[in-house]
Amino acid sequence: MIPNTFRRREGAPKERELLCGRLIDRPIRPLFPPGLYHEVLVMASVLSSDGKHDPDVMAASAALMLSDVPWGGPIGVIRIGRIGGQFLIVNPSMDGLCLSDLNLVYACTTDKTLMIDFQSLEISERDLEAALRFAHPEMIKYLEPQLSLAAKAGKQKKDYKLCTVSEDIYERIRSLSEDPIEAVFTDPTYGKFERGEALDNIGRDVKNILEDEGDEEGLKVLSKTVDNVRKKVCASLSIFSTEFMFLYKESNMYYLPVLHGSSIFSSGDTQVICTVTLGAPGEAQVLDSLVGPSTKRFMLHYSFPPLCTNEVGKRVGLNRREVGHGTLAEKALLAVMPPEDNCPYTVRINSEVMASDGSTSTASVCSMALMDAGIPLREHVAGLSVGLISETHPATGVIKDYRILTDILVRLTPLFNSYGCF
């Protein structure tokens, strides 16, 4: 395929290529050994495509297995659909997915899940569980060929020097920083920026003490060690606490009456303005992609400018975060959009993040701008960010206790006495 640009050369990565980059990065990143801070570049260049099979994650896994880079793979990735009540392996072409009521991309090792990327129509929790149980054993089939390939042609893994912290240095820094960090995270009066400033001050205080003591080794690993202490404090508070933070969410429609539809959504310190524009069917986006549909008439564009985190920076083209979060929200809303017969318009949502303290893609989903525009959605949709914090046995690595969180930061004192959604 010759690019349809003026120079007929490949330009900047398209949205699909950015999304594939995220699919590749997410499952391979956790398998690099802790303490490996060498720069590692994985490039996936498509040299040939049959237009049906998706060239993405498995090639990166095989390349890492063949390389001399220490890595805990291989991994397998599989795309699952369901047609006529039966689960099957599908490809992202129109023929593979247009009849399916779910599209599950599942990545894992032999016994651990690494990534779940999921889009569906309105299915039950039991259906999702069944899809995951189907995907794992099917994916396992793709691991042995990679192991055989690495045994025949793989390089000897290099003995990289890992950046580790001695137990004595870690305990010294922990003793200086743990209590102040816990005090910050258990104080409900801190906002995002005040909390960040307080944590920076703790790091500077510890640095001053180590400088006075002449601890050169401790100063070299100070930043990463304080960060590890912070993570363990958060995990401890989350696992052993019984009170969780309540978030107050509010969405107001008719915010910009000149537009086809608009809404402002607030969640804590996060604020997102969503606007809707309706266009003619001919304004649908043309997709220049190796696989998948050729056009789409529903688009959600997510913008995360530096100002929303009180920072200075330049806006230069698309980045993976904006494309990825926009796609997450777009997938969530696509399932409840009316069929083309009832709503033939091309629909564009622009989600502009004005302030961010997390959950901005959630805010993009929950915004009621589509309803303000008069789009007859079949159901209301809500989104939620979910994280997992677990406590493992130091010898066996078996998970002893865990908490599934609806926000990364969990405070011991609730912010509000009730949960409201308007």
N, C-alpha and C positions, 0 to 999 in steps of 0.2 A: 504494500500500500504506500503510495507516494503522499507525503503530507500535503494538505491543501493550503499551506501557508504561501506567502509571496515568494519566499526563497526556496520553497519545497524542502526545507530542512526541519528536523525536529526542534521544537521550541521548548518553553518551560513545561514541566510536568502537568498533565491534565488532572482533573479531579479524581478520576478513576485511578490514575497512577499514584496519586498521593494517598488514596485510601488503601491501595495495595501495599504501599510502603508501611502504613500503620499495621496492616495485617501481618506483615513480615516481622516488624520490629517487636510487637507485643509478646509473641510467644518465645522468641529467641533470647530476648534481653534477660529474663530471670535466670537463665541457665549458665551465664558466665559466672565464674567463681568469685565470691566476695573478696575484695581487696585487689581485683584486677582493674587498674586504672589506665592501662595502655589504650591508645586510640584503636578502635576496630571499625573498619569500613566494610560493609556488606553491600555489594552492588548487584542488582538483579536486572539484567538487560535481556529483553525479549528479542531473540534473533529470528525466530520463526514461530508462527501460530497457525493452527488449523481453524481458528475461529470458534471452536467449541469448548476445548479444554482450557481451564484457567491456569495461566502460567504465573504462579505466585510463590507461596511460602515454602513448599517442599524443596524447591531448588536451592533456597538459602540454607536449609537444614543440611542437605547433601554436601554443599560447598563447605560448610563449617566442619562437617565430619571429615572431609578430605584435607582440610587445612591443618597447620601446626598450632592453631589457636586453641587453648584449653576451653572446653565447652561441654556442657552436660547433656548433649543430645544423644541420639537423634530425636526429632519430633515428627509427628504425622499430623496432617491437616486434611480435613474432609468436609465436603459440602453436602448437606442432607436436605432433601425435600420430602413432601408427602403428597402423593397423588392417589385419589380413590381410597384413602384410608391406609395406604401402604407407604412405609418409609423406604426411600431409595436414595442412592448416590446420584446427584445431578450435577450438571455444569451450568455456568451462569448465562448460557445462551438463552434466547427467547424460548426455544423448544423445551429446554430443561426446566424453566422456572415459571412460565406463564400459567401452567396448570396447577402449580403447587401452592398450598396454603401456608407454607413456612419455608424459610431459607435460613438454615443453620450452618455456620462455619465453625467447626470444632477443632481445636488443636490441643494435643496432649503428648505426654511421654507414655511409657508403658502403664504406669499406675497413677499419674497425676494429671489433672486438668490444668492447662495453661491459658486458654483463651476461649471465650464463647462470644461469637458475633451473630446476632439473631434478629430476624425480621419475620413477622407473620401477620396473618389476618387474626381475627379474634379466636384464639384457641384456648383450651383449658390448661391449667397447671399440670394436670396429668398427661396431657399430650406432649408438653415440653419435656417432662421427665422421661417419657417413652422415647422421644427423639434423642435425648442425651444417652440413654442406655443403648440405643441402636448404634449411635455414632462411635462410641468408644471401641468396641471390638472390631468394627469395620476399619477404623483408623489404624489399629495395631498391625494390620497386614502390611502397612507401608514402612514399618520400622526395620524389619529384617533385611530387605534389599539395601538399605542405606548402611547397615552394619557390615554387610558382605562387601559392598563397594569400598568402604573405608579400610577393611582388612586387606583388600587386594591392592588398592591404589592410594590409600591415605598416607599423609606425612606423619612422621613421629611428632607428637605434641611437644612443644617447647616447655622448658621448665622456667616459666616466668616468675619473677620475683613479685610476690604479692605484698601489697601495702597493709601490714597488720600492726596491731597495737598490743604491746606487752600488757600482761595482766596488772602489773604494778602501776604503769602509766594510766591505764584505763581506770583503775580504782581511785587513783589520786584525782583525776579530772571528774570522775563521778561524784566523789565526796564533796567537791567544791561546787558542783553545778546542779545536782539532782534536786535538792530541797528548793532552791530558788526557781527552778523550772517548774516543779510541781505547784509551787505557789502561784505562778503565772497562769497555769492551765486550770486551776481551781478557783480563780477569781472571775466572777461573772461580769465584772465592770469593764474588763478589757475588750476593746474592739479589735478588728483585724490588725490595723496599723499600730495601735498601742501595744498589742501583744508582740508583734514582730520587733518593735523597738525595745521592749523589755527583754526579749530573748537575746537581742544583739548586745545589750548592756551586760547581760550575764556572761556572754562570751568574752567581752572586753575585760570584765572583772577577773575572770579566770586567767586570761592572758597576762594581766598585770602581775598576778600572784606568781605564775610560772616564770615570768621574766625576773622577778625579784629573787626567786629561788635558783635561777640559772638553769632551768630544766629545758635544754635545747631539744631533746627528743620529744618531750611533751608538746612543745610549741609547734613542731612539725606536723603533728597529727591532731592538733587541738580542734580544728573546725569539724572534721569528720567524727571525732570522738564525742564532742558536745552534741552533734546531730544524732548520734546513736543513743546517747543518754536521753535526749528529748523523745525519740521514738519509743524507747522502753518505758518512759514515764507515761506517755499517752496510752500505750498498750496496757499498762498496769491499771491506770485509772479506768479504762474502758471495760476490762475484763472483770474487775472486782467491784465496780460500782453498781449500784442498783437504781440510781436515778439518772435519767438521760435528758439531754437537751431537747426542748420543744422549740420548733421553729414557727414563727408567725408568717403566714403567706397571704398575700393580698393581690388581687388582679382587678384592675379597673379598665372598663371598655370606654369607647368614645373619647379617647384621649386626644386624637388629632382628627377632628370632624371633617376636614377637607379630603382626607384620604378614603379609599374604598373601605379600609378597615384598619383599626389600630387598637393597641392595648399596652398598658404598662404593668409589669409584674414585679413585685418586690418580695424578697425572702431574706429576712435579716438585713445584712448590708449589701445584698445582691439586688441589682435593679436592671431590668431588661425592657426595652421598648421594641415591640413587634409591629410592623406595618405590613399590610396586604395590598397587592396590586393585582387586578384582574385584567387579562389580555385576551386577544383573539386566539383561536386554535392554532393559527399559523405562527404564533409567537412561541410555540413550544421549543424547548432547547433541543438542538441537534447534537447528538452524542457521537463523536468521532472516536470509536473504541473498537478494539479487536473483538470483544465478545459483549453480549448483552443487547438490550434494546437500542434502537437507533434514535429515539426521541423520548423526551419526558415532558409532561405538561404541568407537573407540580414540583416546585423548587423551594427549598428553605435555605437561605443564605445567612450564615452566622458571622458576625463581625465582633472581634475582640480587640479593640484598640488599646494602646498602652495607657491611655488616660483612666481606664476602668480599674486599674490597679495602682493608680497614682504614680505612674512612671513616665519617663520621657523615652520616646523611641520613634523610629520611622515605620511607615506602612509601605512595604514593598511587595506587591503581589499577594498571592494566596500562600498560606502556610498550612502545614499538616493539621495543626490543632483546629483552626477555623473550619477547614473542610471536614475533618472528622466529627467534630461536635455538631456541625450543621447537618451532616448525614444522619447522626444518631437521632436528632429531633425530627428530621424528615421521615425516617423510617417509622417513627412512632405515630405520626399523624397520617401517613399515607393509607393505612389500613381503614380509617374511618372516612376518607374522602368519598364523596358520592361518585357513582359511575359516570362515565363521560356522556352518556345519554341524558342524564339529569343535570349535569353541570359541565358544559363543553368548554369552559374557559381554561386558559392557561393561568395558573395561579402561582404567584411569587410572594413568599414571606421573607421579609428582611428582619433579622433579629439583631438588634444593636445593643451590645452590653454597655451600660452606662457606669455600673459599679459592680465589682466582683469580689465575693467572699466565698466562692464555690457555688456549684449547682447552677451554673448559667445555662447549660444545655437543658437541665430540668425546667428552668424558667421559660425557655423557648418553647418547650412542649406544652406547659401549662397555660401559656398566654391564650387569651380568648379572642385574639384578633380575627381569626377565621369566622367566628360567630358574629363579630361586629360587622364583617364584610357580607354577611348574609349567606355564607356557604352552608348548605344543609348537611352538616356532619351527622353521621349515623349515631355517634356516641361521643361523650366527653372523654378526654384523655388526660392522664396525669403521669408525670415522670418522677423518678427517684434515683438518686445516686447511692450505690450500695458498696460498702467496703467490708473487709474481713480482717479482724485482728485475732490472732490465736496464740496460745501458750503451749509450747511443745516440751516434751521430756528431754532434758539435756543429753541423755545417753542414747535413747532410741529414736528421737525425732518424732515420736507419736504425739499427736495433738491431744493435750489434756483438757483444755478448755478453750472456748472461742466465743466471740460476739460478732454478729452481723450488724453493721452500723448503717445508719441512713445519712451520716455525714462524717467527714474525717475527724473533725474535732467534737468531742463529747465532753460536756462540762458536768461536774457533780451537782451544780445548782441550776435548775431550769431557768431559762430566760423569761418564760411567760407561764402563767398558770393554766392557760388553755391553748388549744390548737384551733386556729380559724382558717378557713379557706372561703373566699368570696368570689 
